[in-house]
Amino acid sequence: MSVPPIRPRSFAAAVLCACRGIAHATRTQHHVRAHLVLGAAVLLAGTWIGLSALELAIIAAAVGFVLAAELVNTAVERLVDLVHPDAGPIAAAVKDVAAAAVLTAAVLAVGVGVFVFGPHLGLSAALVTRGFPIVLAALCVAALVASAVRGA
């Protein structure tokens, strides 16, 4: 028995599906709403303090990256709940890793915010270009050490 070919959706239909997905996530996920509010606030603040078009584009990209990670996390959580409704260690690990992707994106967005907003807010160039990367590197090493200690 042959399977009939799947007809590709039109671009308009694909956009409509994506809009339904955003609406669903916004309606059902507190964190999606929180990221939307924070993203809007950061973009408005950037406009208010006079960020350049390039700086606003960088901030918008960071906000979009966090929102995209949150949407993928929501999809993964829904899929895991569908495939494995009983809480188990593998399902929990999959959800935790998806949540870690959102956390990583959010930390990256904060870093971008420090680099872009820092000079406009009077932070010294040394703090922005040297101090903050050292803090991020220390966080990476601390996460690695914590996981190694826990795994031992």
N, CA, C and O of each residue as an XYZ file, in Angstrom:
608
protein
N       0.846     -1.165      0.000
C       0.000      0.000      0.000
C       0.894      1.231      0.000
O       1.800      1.338      0.826
N       0.650      2.152     -0.908
C       1.470      3.350     -0.990
C       0.807      4.488     -0.218
O      -0.417      4.581     -0.117
N       1.648      5.327      0.308
C       1.174      6.485      1.075
C       1.051      7.659      0.116
O       1.989      7.955     -0.625
N      -0.097      8.332      0.123
C      -0.232      9.477     -0.781
C       0.729     10.585     -0.391
O       0.985     10.796      0.795
N       1.266     11.300     -1.385
C       2.210     12.386     -1.052
C       1.516     13.496     -0.281
O       0.338     13.786     -0.490
N       2.271     14.100      0.605
C       1.751     15.214      1.405
C       1.900     16.484      0.586
O       2.989     16.820      0.120
N       0.791     17.179      0.423
C       0.841     18.439     -0.322
C       1.430     19.517      0.575
O       1.008     19.673      1.721
N       2.395     20.256      0.066
C       2.955     21.344      0.871
C       1.909     22.441      1.081
O       1.083     22.718      0.211
N       1.974     23.047      2.249
C       1.081     24.162      2.554
C       1.522     25.394      1.805
O       2.688     25.542      1.440
N       0.579     26.262      1.584
C       0.942     27.556      1.022
C       1.659     28.361      2.097
O       1.567     28.057      3.286
N       2.364     29.380      1.663
C       3.062     30.238      2.620
C       2.065     30.869      3.587
O       2.325     30.942      4.788
N       0.934     31.322      3.070
C      -0.089     31.955      3.920
C      -0.603     30.974      4.973
O      -0.809     31.348      6.127
N      -0.810     29.715      4.572
C      -1.286     28.706      5.526
C      -0.226     28.433      6.585
O      -0.553     28.260      7.759
N       1.045     28.395      6.180
C       2.130     28.163      7.140
C       2.223     29.312      8.143
O       2.429     29.087      9.335
N       2.069     30.540      7.656
C       2.107     31.702      8.556
C       0.933     31.649      9.524
O       1.091     31.960     10.705
N      -0.238     31.259      9.041
C      -1.407     31.145      9.906
C      -1.171     30.107     11.008
O      -1.523     30.338     12.165
N      -0.574     28.965     10.647
C      -0.250     27.940     11.652
C       0.717     28.492     12.691
O       0.544     28.264     13.889
N       1.734     29.217     12.236
C       2.707     29.799     13.159
C       2.031     30.808     14.095
O       2.330     30.848     15.288
N       1.137     31.605     13.560
C       0.420     32.580     14.398
C      -0.450     31.874     15.439
O      -0.550     32.322     16.581
N      -1.080     30.761     15.033
C      -1.863     29.975     16.008
C      -0.947     29.427     17.097
O      -1.321     29.396     18.270
N       0.255     28.994     16.710
C       1.207     28.486     17.696
C       1.636     29.557     18.684
O       1.707     29.308     19.888
N       1.923     30.750     18.177
C       2.290     31.857     19.063
C       1.130     32.196     19.992
O       1.328     32.415     21.187
N      -0.080     32.237     19.439
C      -1.254     32.550     20.262
C      -1.452     31.493     21.345
O      -1.739     31.825     22.495
N      -1.300     30.221     20.979
C      -1.450     29.143     21.961
C      -0.408     29.268     23.067
O      -0.737     29.190     24.251
N       0.842     29.461     22.677
C       1.908     29.569     23.682
C       1.700     30.790     24.572
O       1.914     30.725     25.782
N       1.287     31.891     23.978
C       1.062     33.106     24.763
C      -0.103     32.914     25.735
O      -0.064     33.388     26.871
N      -1.125     32.221     25.277
C      -2.310     31.992     26.114
C      -2.032     31.014     27.255
O      -2.588     31.160     28.344
N      -1.178     30.022     27.013
C      -1.029     28.932     27.979
C       0.268     28.955     28.790
O       0.369     28.271     29.809
N       1.255     29.729     28.352
C       2.565     29.674     28.994
C       2.935     31.003     29.651
O       3.125     32.012     28.972
N       3.033     30.989     30.961
C       3.394     32.194     31.717
C       4.740     32.746     31.273
O       4.896     33.958     31.126
N       5.710     31.867     31.059
C       7.048     32.339     30.705
C       7.084     33.007     29.327
O       7.853     33.945     29.117
N       6.272     32.539     28.400
C       6.204     33.198     27.093
C       5.688     34.625     27.275
O       6.232     35.570     26.705
N       4.635     34.765     28.073
C       4.101     36.115     28.339
C       5.147     36.984     29.029
O       5.298     38.157     28.689
N       5.863     36.422     29.987
C       6.889     37.191     30.697
C       7.993     37.634     29.740
O       8.439     38.780     29.801
N       8.436     36.742     28.861
C       9.486     37.108     27.902
C       8.990     38.161     26.915
O       9.751     39.044     26.522
N       7.733     38.078     26.514
C       7.177     39.101     25.622
C       7.157     40.469     26.301
O       7.516     41.474     25.688
N       6.740     40.507     27.559
C       6.696     41.776     28.293
C       8.110     42.326     28.483
O       8.357     43.507     28.239
N       9.038     41.466     28.919
C      10.421     41.915     29.115
C      11.053     42.363     27.801
O      11.762     43.368     27.761
N      10.798     41.621     26.733
C      11.336     41.996     25.434
C      10.815     43.350     24.976
O      11.580     44.188     24.496
N       9.521     43.560     25.125
C       8.943     44.853     24.748
C       9.531     45.972     25.601
O       9.838     47.050     25.092
N       9.688     45.717     26.900
C      10.231     46.741     27.801
C      11.665     47.099     27.422
O      12.034     48.273     27.422
N      12.467     46.098     27.102
C      13.862     46.352     26.736
C      13.944     47.126     25.417
O      14.746     48.051     25.285
N      13.118     46.747     24.453
C      13.126     47.459     23.175
C      12.648     48.906     23.340
O      13.209     49.818     22.732
N      11.625     49.114     24.154
C      11.160     50.478     24.415
C      12.225     51.286     25.159
O      12.442     52.460     24.859
N      12.889     50.652     26.131
C      13.958     51.343     26.862
C      15.097     51.708     25.924
O      15.664     52.796     26.028
N      15.435     50.812     25.013
C      16.485     51.091     24.051
C      16.134     52.250     23.148
O      16.986     53.082     22.834
N      14.891     52.308     22.731
C      14.437     53.427     21.920
C      14.482     54.723     22.727
O      14.896     55.767     22.223
N      14.053     54.643     23.977
C      13.997     55.823     24.847
C      15.388     56.400     25.113
O      15.555     57.619     25.121
N      16.397     55.531     25.335
C      17.742     56.055     25.631
C      18.530     56.376     24.367
O      19.654     56.871     24.444
N      17.948     56.096     23.210
C      18.582     56.503     21.969
C      19.573     55.519     21.377
O      20.572     55.929     20.786
N      19.311     54.223     21.526
C      20.188     53.245     20.880
C      20.137     53.446     19.367
O      19.120     53.868     18.816
N      21.234     53.140     18.717
C      21.284     53.237     17.254
C      20.423     52.133     16.645
O      19.985     51.215     17.338
N      20.191     52.239     15.344
C      19.414     51.216     14.644
C      20.099     49.850     14.756
O      19.424     48.840     14.953
N      21.412     49.807     14.635
C      22.139     48.546     14.749
C      22.011     47.973     16.164
O      21.786     46.775     16.333
N      22.154     48.828     17.170
C      22.024     48.354     18.555
C      20.617     47.815     18.815
O      20.457     46.786     19.471
N      19.601     48.507     18.301
C      18.228     48.018     18.462
C      18.028     46.693     17.733
O      17.317     45.814     18.219
N      18.652     46.553     16.574
C      18.546     45.299     15.834
C      19.190     44.154     16.613
O      18.666     43.041     16.628
N      20.313     44.422     17.251
C      20.988     43.399     18.054
C      20.123     43.007     19.244
O      19.990     41.825     19.560
N      19.538     43.996     19.900
C      18.643     43.717     21.028
C      17.419     42.932     20.548
O      17.009     41.969     21.196
N      16.837     43.335     19.422
C      15.674     42.633     18.873
C      16.019     41.187     18.539
O      15.207     40.291     18.769
N      17.208     40.949     18.002
C      17.635     39.583     17.688
C      17.769     38.752     18.966
O      17.379     37.584     18.993
N      18.315     39.348     20.015
C      18.455     38.625     21.287
C      17.082     38.304     21.872
O      16.858     37.198     22.365
N      16.167     39.265     21.817
C      14.798     39.036     22.300
C      14.145     37.930     21.479
O      13.512     37.033     22.036
N      14.295     37.991     20.155
C      13.723     36.963     19.292
C      14.304     35.588     19.555
O      13.590     34.587     19.494
N      15.589     35.534     19.847
C      16.247     34.258     20.155
C      15.652     33.638     21.424
O      15.398     32.434     21.470
N      15.434     34.454     22.440
C      14.846     33.956     23.690
C      13.419     33.472     23.440
O      13.031     32.402     23.910
N      12.644     34.258     22.706
C      11.263     33.854     22.419
C      11.226     32.568     21.601
O      10.399     31.695     21.860
N      12.110     32.442     20.620
C      12.155     31.217     19.820
C      12.511     30.014     20.696
O      11.914     28.946     20.557
N      13.473     30.183     21.590
C      13.841     29.087     22.498
C      12.664     28.722     23.396
O      12.423     27.543     23.655
N      11.940     29.715     23.866
C      10.774     29.460     24.724
C       9.677     28.721     23.958
O       9.027     27.832     24.507
N       9.473     29.082     22.702
C       8.468     28.391     21.887
C       8.872     26.947     21.618
O       8.028     26.052     21.673
N      10.144     26.707     21.329
C      10.611     25.335     21.128
C      10.478     24.548     22.430
O      10.084     23.382     22.408
N      10.800     25.170     23.554
C      10.644     24.516     24.849
C       9.188     24.112     25.080
O       8.910     23.004     25.540
N       8.268     25.010     24.759
C       6.842     24.712     24.916
C       6.448     23.530     24.041
O       5.728     22.640     24.493
N       6.917     23.512     22.783
C       6.600     22.405     21.883
C       7.168     21.085     22.414
O       6.492     20.057     22.379
N       8.397     21.115     22.900
C       9.022     19.900     23.437
C       8.243     19.404     24.656
O       7.984     18.208     24.784
N       7.872     20.315     25.543
C       7.107     19.907     26.725
C       5.779     19.262     26.332
O       5.404     18.229     26.886
N       5.074     19.859     25.388
C       3.795     19.296     24.926
C       4.006     17.913     24.313
O       3.246     16.985     24.589
N       5.031     17.779     23.487
C       5.305     16.499     22.836
C       5.663     15.430     23.859
O       5.189     14.298     23.766
N       6.487     15.777     24.822
C       6.860     14.814     25.866
C       5.620     14.396     26.655
O       5.454     13.216     26.966
N       4.754     15.347     26.979
C       3.528     15.013     27.710
C       2.627     14.078     26.889
O       1.961     13.204     27.443
N       2.615     14.271     25.576
C       1.803     13.427     24.701
C       2.380     12.017     24.597
O       1.653     11.030     24.709
N       3.689     11.933     24.384
C       4.339     10.648     24.159
C       4.534      9.878     25.461
O       4.414      8.653     25.485
N       4.832     10.588     26.532
C       5.135      9.952     27.819
C       4.386     10.671     28.932
O       4.986     11.440     29.684
N       3.062     10.426     29.048
C       2.265     11.179     30.031
C       2.663     10.937     31.493
O       2.460     11.803     32.344
N       3.228      9.763     31.778
C       3.674      9.500     33.143
C       5.055     10.112     33.342
O       5.949      9.939     32.513
N       5.214     10.816     34.432
C       6.508     11.443     34.716
C       7.546     10.347     34.933
O       7.368      9.463     35.771
N       8.604     10.417     34.186
C       9.704      9.469     34.326
C      11.014     10.206     34.190
O      11.026     11.366     33.777
N      12.120      9.562     34.526
C      13.411     10.253     34.500
C      13.826     10.712     33.098
O      14.439     11.771     32.959
N      13.503      9.942     32.066
C      13.889     10.351     30.715
C      13.044     11.537     30.272
O      13.573     12.499     29.716
N      11.742     11.478     30.512
C      10.865     12.601     30.154
C      11.284     13.861     30.903
O      11.298     14.954     30.337
N      11.623     13.701     32.172
C      12.067     14.855     32.961
C      13.369     15.418     32.409
O      13.538     16.636     32.346
N      14.288     14.549     32.009
C      15.569     15.012     31.459
C      15.359     15.770     30.151
O      16.000     16.795     29.919
N      14.469     15.277     29.298
C      14.187     15.963     28.035
C      13.628     17.357     28.311
O      14.052     18.337     27.697
N      12.678     17.438     29.236
C      12.101     18.747     29.582
C      13.145     19.667     30.209
O      13.175     20.864     29.920
N      13.994     19.115     31.059
C      15.032     19.922     31.696
C      16.024     20.481     30.678
O      16.443     21.634     30.779
N      16.395     19.665     29.706
C      17.337     20.137     28.687
C      16.690     21.222     27.827
O      17.343     22.204     27.473
N      15.415     21.049     27.490
C      14.719     22.084     26.720
C      14.639     23.381     27.523
O      14.810     24.467     26.969
N      14.380     23.272     28.818
C      14.352     24.458     29.678
C      15.739     25.085     29.780
O      15.865     26.308     29.855
N      16.774     24.257     29.783
C      18.144     24.775     29.829
C      18.465     25.588     28.574
O      19.226     26.554     28.637
N      17.891     25.202     27.444
C      18.085     25.976     26.216
C      17.510     27.384     26.379
O      18.108     28.358     25.923
N      16.364     27.487     27.019
C      15.758     28.803     27.263
C      16.631     29.605     28.224
O      16.868     30.794     28.007
N      17.103     28.963     29.275
C      17.964     29.654     30.233
C      19.237     30.151     29.552
O      19.674     31.277     29.792
N      19.824     29.321     28.711
C      21.026     29.721     27.984
C      20.746     30.931     27.097
O      21.530     31.879     27.065
N      19.630     30.893     26.381
C      19.253     32.017     25.517
C      19.023     33.275     26.346
O      19.418     34.368     25.938
N      18.390     33.130     27.500
C      18.118     34.290     28.349
C      19.410     34.883     28.906
O      19.556     36.104     28.951
N      20.342     34.045     29.328
C      21.626     34.543     29.832
C      22.387     35.248     28.709
O      22.991     36.299     28.922
N      22.351     34.661     27.513
C      22.980     35.305     26.361
C      22.343     36.670     26.106
O      23.050     37.643     25.844
N      21.024     36.749     26.181
C      20.329     38.022     25.960
C      20.714     39.055     27.013
O      20.863     40.235     26.696
N      20.874     38.628     28.250
C      21.331     39.557     29.295
C      22.737     40.051     28.959
O      23.039     41.235     29.112
N      23.586     39.145     28.503
C      24.935     39.548     28.101
C      24.909     40.560     26.973
O      25.625     41.560     27.015
N      24.096     40.310     25.975
C      23.947     41.264     24.872
C      23.462     42.605     25.415
O      23.950     43.662     25.016
N      22.499     42.547     26.324
C      21.984     43.781     26.924
C      23.062     44.568     27.651
O      23.119     45.793     27.549
N      23.912     43.869     28.381
C      24.999     44.554     29.092
C      25.951     45.208     28.096
O      26.348     46.359     28.276
N      26.314     44.480     27.054
C      27.235     45.037     26.055
C      26.633     46.230     25.323
O      27.331     47.208     25.056
N      25.346     46.160     24.997
C      24.720     47.231     24.224
C      24.312     48.400     25.112
O      24.587     49.555     24.788
N      23.656     48.101     26.235
C      23.156     49.172     27.096
C      24.242     49.765     27.991
O      24.183     50.944     28.341
N      25.235     48.951     28.362
C      26.249     49.377     29.327
C      26.851     50.742     29.062
O      26.811     51.600     29.943
N      27.402     50.975     27.892
C      28.011     52.291     27.636
C      26.999     53.439     27.707
O      27.354     54.553     28.093
N      25.759     53.177     27.342
C      24.718     54.213     27.386
C      24.270     54.508     28.823
O      23.703     55.564     29.103
N      24.530     53.572     29.714
C      24.122     53.734     31.111
C      25.283     54.136     32.010
O      25.148     54.158     33.233
N      26.425     54.453     31.404
C      27.557     54.939     32.172
C      28.474     53.875     32.726
O      29.361     54.184     33.522
N      28.286     52.618     32.327
C      29.210     51.575     32.776
C      30.544     51.779     32.071
O      30.586     52.126     30.890
N      31.613     51.565     32.790
C      32.933     51.760     32.188
C      33.173     50.725     31.094
O      32.661     49.607     31.154
N      33.950     51.112     30.106
C      34.263     50.208     29.001
C      34.977     48.956     29.504
O      34.742     47.859     28.997
N      35.844     49.118     30.497
C      36.568     47.962     31.036
C      35.605     46.968     31.684
O      35.764     45.757     31.530
N      34.620     47.472     32.400
C      33.650     46.590     33.038
C      32.857     45.828     31.987
O      32.629     44.626     32.129
N      32.439     46.520     30.935
C      31.634     45.890     29.900
C      32.459     44.907     29.080
O      32.015     43.786     28.830
N      33.649     45.312     28.660
C      34.428     44.467     27.746
C      35.310     43.441     28.437
O      35.712     42.456     27.817
N      35.616     43.657     29.716
C      36.473     42.690     30.422
C      35.758     42.027     31.587
O      35.793     40.805     31.735
N      35.116     42.831     32.406
C      34.495     42.288     33.613
C      33.341     41.348     33.334
O      33.278     40.256     33.898
N      32.430     41.761     32.469
C      31.262     40.927     32.209
C      31.619     39.608     31.530
O      31.079     38.573     31.919
N      32.508     39.596     30.527
C      32.902     38.298     29.956
C      33.539     37.365     30.987
O      33.367     36.148     30.918
N      34.271     37.935     31.936
C      34.869     37.104     32.987
C      33.770     36.476     33.846
O      33.863     35.307     34.218
N      32.731     37.252     34.160
C      31.605     36.723     34.938
C      30.920     35.593     34.166
O      30.618     34.547     34.740
N      30.672     35.800     32.862
C      30.042     34.745     32.056
C      30.918     33.500     31.982
O      30.411     32.383     32.079
N      32.232     33.680     31.810
C      33.148     32.538     31.780
C      33.129     31.799     33.115
O      33.142     30.568     33.145
N      33.098     32.539     34.207
C      33.036     31.917     35.536
C      31.743     31.115     35.706
O      31.751     30.039     36.303
N      30.643     31.638     35.183
C      29.377     30.896     35.247
C      29.462     29.595     34.452
O      28.964     28.561     34.896
N      30.087     29.645     33.289
C      30.256     28.428     32.479
C      31.090     27.393     33.229
O      30.728     26.217     33.286
N      32.209     27.836     33.804
C      33.075     26.921     34.552
C      32.343     26.385     35.779
O      32.455     25.201     36.095
N      31.595     27.244     36.473
C      30.845     26.793     37.657
C      29.803     25.750     37.262
O      29.615     24.772     37.985
N      29.127     25.936     36.139
C      28.143     24.943     35.684
C      28.821     23.625     35.358
O      28.299     22.556     35.675
N      29.981     23.703     34.726
C      30.721     22.492     34.374
C      31.186     21.756     35.627
O      31.050     20.536     35.724
N      31.732     22.499     36.582
C      32.209     21.883     37.826
C      31.038     21.292     38.609
O      31.135     20.182     39.132
N      29.935     22.031     38.688
C      28.765     21.546     39.432
C      28.241     20.241     38.825
O      27.876     19.315     39.550
N      28.207     20.176     37.493
C      27.724     18.947     36.865
C      28.705     17.800     37.078
O      28.286     16.653     37.238
N      29.991     18.086     37.082
C      30.997     17.040     37.295
C      30.931     16.527     38.726
O      31.038     15.323     38.958
N      30.756     17.427     39.685
C      30.671     17.026     41.088
C      29.417     16.204     41.327
O      29.443     15.205     42.046
N      28.316     16.634     40.717
C      27.054     15.918     40.868
C      27.097     14.548     40.222
O      26.515     13.588     40.728
N      27.802     14.465     39.083
C      27.876     13.193     38.356
C      28.823     12.196     38.997
O      28.760     11.001     38.707
N      29.705     12.681     39.874
C      30.702     11.794     40.473
C      30.127     10.939     41.574
O      30.846     10.140     42.175
